[in-house]
Amino acid sequence: MYYFRWLLGFLHLLVWGSIILVHAIPPPDPVQCNRTICTLSNSYGAWGDRKDCSVKSVVYPTTEEELRSAVAHANKNKLKVKVVSQFSHTIPKLACPSSLGHHDSLLISTAKYDSSIEIDSVNLAVTADAGVALRDVIDKVEEAGLSLAAAPYWEGVSVAGMISTGAHGSSWWGKGGAVHDHVIGLSMIVPGNESEGYAKVKQIAAQDQLLNAAKVSLGILGVISKVKLSLERGFKRSITYNFTNDSSIENNFMEHGKKYEFGDITWYPSKHTAVYRYDSRVPMETPGDGINDFLGFQSNEILISKSVRASEKLFESTKSVNGECTLADTTLWYKKQIGNGLKNNGQIFTGYPVVGRQGKMQTSGSCLYSPKTRIDASCAWDPRIKGLFFYE
Ligand SMILES: Cc1cc2nc3c(=O)[nH]c(=O)nc-3n(C[C@H](O)[C@H](O)[C@H](O)COP(=O)(O)OP(=O)(O)OC[C@H]3O[C@@H](n4cnc5c(N)ncnc54)[C@H](O)[C@@H]3O)c2cc1C
């Protein structure tokens, strides 16, 4: 019992300590090369040593023509080829050209193909290069007084990686919360014959049946070079979390989804607790300049991440139900205190509802932007530390 009380106290201390934390290490580059070989890893640490994915070479195109040339080179030389973004966040090992060895493989990284974001305010659309970061698109769109209605919660994704994997937020309204359902066109580079220079750019428009397959193709139909997304007039959201008893959750969830445009429920079965997110669109004039700096995507002190992982492992191996429950209580208690990372004025959580612009309320990932100068914090799952990990 003493140990659990100690643990609780320790975690509270660390957790509160993390509020004042500002410096941390940004995620590692998923591609690492030495003189003879390159290794691709997953930024979440799900896979990534030399045995998992090694490739002979990696290219970093900066324009659509360079991207086309890379596909042409692979086609002409019969190389196995895959694309990866600067983030490499998807958990299955889909971006690896070959698990059998590296001799005939080429990896195309879109990390440097990220310069163009074109907004068409009249037709409410944005077209971005495949490698552009989601956050850059959101910020540009919001600057133009518009909003992207759907986006994943995690912002560390590229535009093409995000649609290719069917990444989503939460909504049953309108076109729904999956980003690929808001795609209204794309350009894809596919192999061609010799007279076509071994690769060609195919434009796929909204009415083209092929769009349904191409937009969620996990990188196997071709290399997406540009993505066109539909937009809406800028709007704000009002969010309140209700931490409550989970009784009747099976009856409540349909109503919840119908009532709140961006509704969401987090269920903690062992705590008999459900956290209902009351989340609705409100007009731009509504006062409030809040942000959703989701707790799970903030920088964490490395010591906390390691301690939590070590405690989980200990409780798991000793089958300690009390330990697991104490840890769960602490996490839930803390999430409640800080509104899960909502910040009314962009700095701290002072109470519900928190109102802010769509671009600041849907998607977050502040652990991505940590300066390299200090090394005491990181994204909680950073594979360089033995931090948090969810087995999916
Ligand atoms: C901490 C964390 C939080 C997450 N949160 C969410 C979330 O809120 N919602 C959600 O839905 N998912 C979430 N995910 C999953 C992940 O973010 C998505 O799978 C995301 O789409 C990955 O994007 P990426 O740019 O990193 O793509 P990558 O991992 O680089 O690539 C993903 C796939 O797309 C292909 N691809 C990449 N670029 C191209 C291109 N130009 N042309 C063709 N194919 C291409 C790759 O070959 C690969 O098959 C999360 C993952 C982590 C680790």
The ligand as an SDF file (V2000), in Angstrom:
LIG
                    3D

 53 58  0  0  0  0  0  0  0  0999 V2000
    0.8430    9.4090  -31.7830 C   0  0  0  0  0  0  0  0  0  0  0  0
   -0.0140    9.0960  -32.9560 C   0  0  0  0  0  0  0  0  0  0  0  0
   -1.2600    9.6910  -33.0680 C   0  0  0  0  0  0  0  0  0  0  0  0
   -2.1010    9.4010  -34.1330 C   0  0  0  0  0  0  0  0  0  0  0  0
   -3.3290   10.0020  -34.2100 N   0  0  0  0  0  0  0  0  0  0  0  0
   -4.1670    9.6950  -35.2180 C   0  0  0  0  0  0  0  0  0  0  0  0
   -5.4750   10.2950  -35.3030 C   0  0  0  0  0  0  0  0  0  0  0  0
   -5.8400   11.1590  -34.5100 O   0  0  0  0  0  0  0  0  0  0  0  0
   -6.2980    9.8860  -36.2840 N   0  0  0  0  0  0  0  0  0  0  0  0
   -5.9090    8.9280  -37.2010 C   0  0  0  0  0  0  0  0  0  0  0  0
   -6.7150    8.5650  -38.0570 O   0  0  0  0  0  0  0  0  0  0  0  0
   -4.6690    8.3900  -37.1750 N   0  0  0  0  0  0  0  0  0  0  0  0
   -3.8100    8.7420  -36.2070 C   0  0  0  0  0  0  0  0  0  0  0  0
   -2.5590    8.1740  -36.1600 N   0  0  0  0  0  0  0  0  0  0  0  0
   -2.1190    7.3340  -37.2650 C   0  0  0  0  0  0  0  0  0  0  0  0
   -1.2350    8.1400  -38.2680 C   0  0  0  0  0  0  0  0  0  0  0  0
   -1.0810    9.4360  -37.8630 O   0  0  0  0  0  0  0  0  0  0  0  0
   -1.7860    8.0840  -39.6310 C   0  0  0  0  0  0  0  0  0  0  0  0
   -1.6680    6.7780  -40.1250 O   0  0  0  0  0  0  0  0  0  0  0  0
   -1.1590    9.0700  -40.6130 C   0  0  0  0  0  0  0  0  0  0  0  0
   -1.9710    9.0890  -41.7100 O   0  0  0  0  0  0  0  0  0  0  0  0
    0.2630    8.8500  -41.0030 C   0  0  0  0  0  0  0  0  0  0  0  0
    0.6680    9.9310  -41.8480 O   0  0  0  0  0  0  0  0  0  0  0  0
    2.1630   10.0990  -42.2960 P   0  0  0  0  0  0  0  0  0  0  0  0
    2.2570   11.3550  -43.1070 O   0  0  0  0  0  0  0  0  0  0  0  0
    3.0640    9.9470  -41.1410 O   0  0  0  0  0  0  0  0  0  0  0  0
    2.3080    8.8790  -43.3290 O   0  0  0  0  0  0  0  0  0  0  0  0
    3.4450    7.7680  -43.4230 P   0  0  0  0  0  0  0  0  0  0  0  0
    3.4770    6.9560  -42.1890 O   0  0  0  0  0  0  0  0  0  0  0  0
    4.7000    8.3670  -43.9180 O   0  0  0  0  0  0  0  0  0  0  0  0
    2.8260    6.8960  -44.6160 O   0  0  0  0  0  0  0  0  0  0  0  0
    1.5880    6.2420  -44.4190 C   0  0  0  0  0  0  0  0  0  0  0  0
    1.2150    5.4340  -45.6640 C   0  0  0  0  0  0  0  0  0  0  0  0
    0.9110    6.3380  -46.7210 O   0  0  0  0  0  0  0  0  0  0  0  0
    1.7780    6.1150  -47.8220 C   0  0  0  0  0  0  0  0  0  0  0  0
    2.1510    7.4090  -48.3840 N   0  0  0  0  0  0  0  0  0  0  0  0
    2.7790    8.4580  -47.7690 C   0  0  0  0  0  0  0  0  0  0  0  0
    2.9510    9.4700  -48.6480 N   0  0  0  0  0  0  0  0  0  0  0  0
    2.4500    9.0510  -49.8340 C   0  0  0  0  0  0  0  0  0  0  0  0
    2.3530    9.6360  -51.1250 C   0  0  0  0  0  0  0  0  0  0  0  0
    2.8190   10.8530  -51.4100 N   0  0  0  0  0  0  0  0  0  0  0  0
    1.7720    8.9020  -52.1150 N   0  0  0  0  0  0  0  0  0  0  0  0
    1.3060    7.6550  -51.8720 C   0  0  0  0  0  0  0  0  0  0  0  0
    1.3730    7.0590  -50.6760 N   0  0  0  0  0  0  0  0  0  0  0  0
    1.9260    7.7350  -49.6720 C   0  0  0  0  0  0  0  0  0  0  0  0
    2.9840    5.3500  -47.2670 C   0  0  0  0  0  0  0  0  0  0  0  0
    3.5910    4.5600  -48.2410 O   0  0  0  0  0  0  0  0  0  0  0  0
    2.3330    4.5280  -46.1730 C   0  0  0  0  0  0  0  0  0  0  0  0
    1.7440    3.3770  -46.7200 O   0  0  0  0  0  0  0  0  0  0  0  0
   -1.6850    8.4720  -35.1150 C   0  0  0  0  0  0  0  0  0  0  0  0
   -0.4210    7.8710  -35.0230 C   0  0  0  0  0  0  0  0  0  0  0  0
    0.4190    8.1750  -33.9470 C   0  0  0  0  0  0  0  0  0  0  0  0
    1.7570    7.5040  -33.8730 C   0  0  0  0  0  0  0  0  0  0  0  0
  1  2  1  0
  2  3  1  0
  2 52  2  0
  3  4  2  0
  4  5  1  0
  4 50  1  0
  5  6  2  0
  6  7  1  0
  6 13  1  0
  7  8  2  0
  7  9  1  0
  9 10  1  0
 10 11  2  0
 10 12  1  0
 12 13  2  0
 13 14  1  0
 14 15  1  0
 14 50  1  0
 15 16  1  0
 16 17  1  0
 16 18  1  0
 18 19  1  0
 18 20  1  0
 20 21  1  0
 20 22  1  0
 22 23  1  0
 23 24  1  0
 24 25  2  0
 24 26  1  0
 24 27  1  0
 27 28  1  0
 28 29  2  0
 28 30  1  0
 28 31  1  0
 31 32  1  0
 32 33  1  0
 33 34  1  0
 33 48  1  0
 34 35  1  0
 35 36  1  0
 35 46  1  0
 36 37  1  0
 36 45  1  0
 37 38  2  0
 38 39  1  0
 39 40  1  0
 39 45  2  0
 40 41  1  0
 40 42  2  0
 42 43  1  0
 43 44  2  0
 44 45  1  0
 46 47  1  0
 46 48  1  0
 48 49  1  0
 50 51  2  0
 51 52  1  0
 52 53  1  0
M  END
$$$$
